[in-house]
Amino acid sequence: MEMKRRDFIQTAAAGTAAFTLAGATLLPKGVSAATAKPALLGGPKVRTEPFPSWPMIEENDEKAWMEVLRERGWCRTQGERGAQFEKAYAEMMGAKECIATANGTSALFCSLNGLGVGPGDEVIVPPYTFVATINVVLLQHALPIFVDTDRETSQIDAKKIEEKITENTRCIIPVHLGGNVADMDTILAVATKHNIPVIEDACQSHLAEWKGKKVGTMGKTGCFSFQVTKNLSGGEGGAVLSDDSDLMDRCYAFHTNGRARRQGSYHFTYGIQGSNLRMTEFQSTLLVQQMTRLEAQSRTRTENANYLTKQLNEIPGITVAKMYDGCTRNAYHLFMFRYDPEKFAGLPRNKFMKALGAEGIPCSGGYSPLNKEPFLENTFQTRGYQRIYSAEQLKKWAEENECPENDKLCQEAVWFFQTMLITGKTDMDQIAEAIRKIQANAADLAKA
Ligand SMILES: *Cc1c(COP(=O)(O)O)cnc(C)c1O
C-alpha cells in the first residue's frame, strides 16, 4: 500500500516536470509548412507529445487530503477547512466575504435566492456561456432574457443590455467568458441607472481583472467554479463572493438548509427555506493547496497566450478574441479565436478542427446558441411556467429571442484549452505551425 502511494506521487511529479520539457517534434529542419503533408492526409504530426494533464497533483495535495481522511471531519460542520478556504479565497480576490459551495452552479443558485429572484422575474443573460448560467434562472422559474454577443470579444454585448430591460428585470448575469472580461463599466452603469443587481458569473475567470480589480468583486455577488476543468480545481466546488454582509447571510442560510450563519454552523432553527449546497472539507483543503500554484500558473498562461496571439493574428483568417481596454488581466481559461474558411480555401471549420487534432493540437468549436436550445421551450411548456407566464408573454419572449451575432460566432469559434497554455514557447510555436501547415495545404484538405 505504502509503495503504491509513493509510486503515485512519483508519477504525478514526473507528470508535472514533463510539461516544462514538452518540446517534441517541430517540423524537421528544412521542411516548411507548405511542403509538409498534413497529418490528416498521412503526413507527420507537428506535435506528438500530449499537453499536460489536469488537474496537477503535488505532494502538498496528497498530504492535505490524507489529513482530512484520517481525521474523519469530512463535512464542514465538523471542521475548520471550509472557513479557512473562504478566508483565503476572499483575501486573494479582494472581497469582504466568501461562501464555499458544492459547485459553481450552486454559487449562482445561492446568489439568485439571496437576491430574491423568482417566478415572474426576468434575468438578463448572455447566450454564449455554459448552460448552468441559464439553468439557475430556470430553477427559480424566472425568464432568461438573452442579450447578443460581441463577436470581437466573445462577451455579452453590454451596449445591448439596456434595450432589454423591462419593469420585470430583477438581475443581470454577465459571464466573464473564457477568462476574458465582460465590459464591466457599461454593465455596472446600466445596472446602477436601473437599480438592478449584477451577479458576475466568473466561473471561468479566476484572477482576471477589470481596471485592476478582480472579477467577481464588482457585482452584488461574484460566482466561481472549481469544477475539475477550471483553472482552480477541487474536482467540484464553487464560491460566492460579496461585500454585502446581509446578502451573504441569506446566501449562507440558503446553502445549508436555511440555518442562519450567525448561530454557528449546525443547529435546528431555520430562517428561510434552503438547500444543501455545502463544500466538503476534502474540496476545501484541496483548493487551499491548489491556490498556492494559481498565480504562477496564471502568469505562465498569460505569457504564452500573448506570444501565441501575436503569431496567430498574423495568419490570414484567424482572429484572436479581443479584450476590452478595461481588461487588465485575462485568466485564459480558454484561448478563443474565430476561423474564416475563405482564407483556408473554403475548408469548413469542422475539417479545420479535425486536421488540427490530427497534428496533435486539440481544440473545440465551443458552444452552440443556447438561446435556441429546445430545452427552453420545453421548460416553458411545464405546468409551473404555464401558470406563471401568459401565452402572450411567452410568445413575446420567443419573438424577441434573437442573437444574430452570437449565431455567427457559434459557427466560426475555435478554442484551445487552458492546459495547453501551461507549457512553453516551443509548444506555442507548434500550435501556430500546425495552423500554418493546414492553411498551406487547405485546398488538398478541402478536397479530401
Ligand atoms: C463551469 C461553469 C459554471 C458552473 O460551474 P459548475 O462548478 O460546473 O457547477 C457556470 N458558469 C460558467 C460560465 C461555467 O464555465
The ligand as an SDF file (V2000), in Angstrom:
LIG
                    3D

 15 15  0  0  0  0  0  0  0  0999 V2000
  -18.3100   25.8570  -15.0910 C   0  0  0  0  0  0  0  0  0  0  0  0
  -19.2790   26.9510  -15.2410 C   0  0  0  0  0  0  0  0  0  0  0  0
  -20.4200   27.0710  -14.4350 C   0  0  0  0  0  0  0  0  0  0  0  0
  -20.8630   26.0220  -13.4810 C   0  0  0  0  0  0  0  0  0  0  0  0
  -19.9320   25.5510  -12.6300 O   0  0  0  0  0  0  0  0  0  0  0  0
  -20.0250   24.0620  -12.0190 P   0  0  0  0  0  0  0  0  0  0  0  0
  -18.9870   24.0940  -10.9680 O   0  0  0  0  0  0  0  0  0  0  0  0
  -19.7150   23.1300  -13.1420 O   0  0  0  0  0  0  0  0  0  0  0  0
  -21.3850   23.8790  -11.4950 O   0  0  0  0  0  0  0  0  0  0  0  0
  -21.2080   28.1890  -14.5870 C   0  0  0  0  0  0  0  0  0  0  0  0
  -20.9300   29.1290  -15.4880 N   0  0  0  0  0  0  0  0  0  0  0  0
  -19.8730   29.0350  -16.3110 C   0  0  0  0  0  0  0  0  0  0  0  0
  -19.6100   30.1200  -17.2910 C   0  0  0  0  0  0  0  0  0  0  0  0
  -19.0250   27.9260  -16.2250 C   0  0  0  0  0  0  0  0  0  0  0  0
  -17.9950   27.8290  -17.0550 O   0  0  0  0  0  0  0  0  0  0  0  0
  1  2  1  0
  2  3  1  0
  2 14  2  0
  3  4  1  0
  3 10  2  0
  4  5  1  0
  5  6  1  0
  6  7  2  0
  6  8  1  0
  6  9  1  0
 10 11  1  0
 11 12  2  0
 12 13  1  0
 12 14  1  0
 14 15  1  0
M  END
$$$$
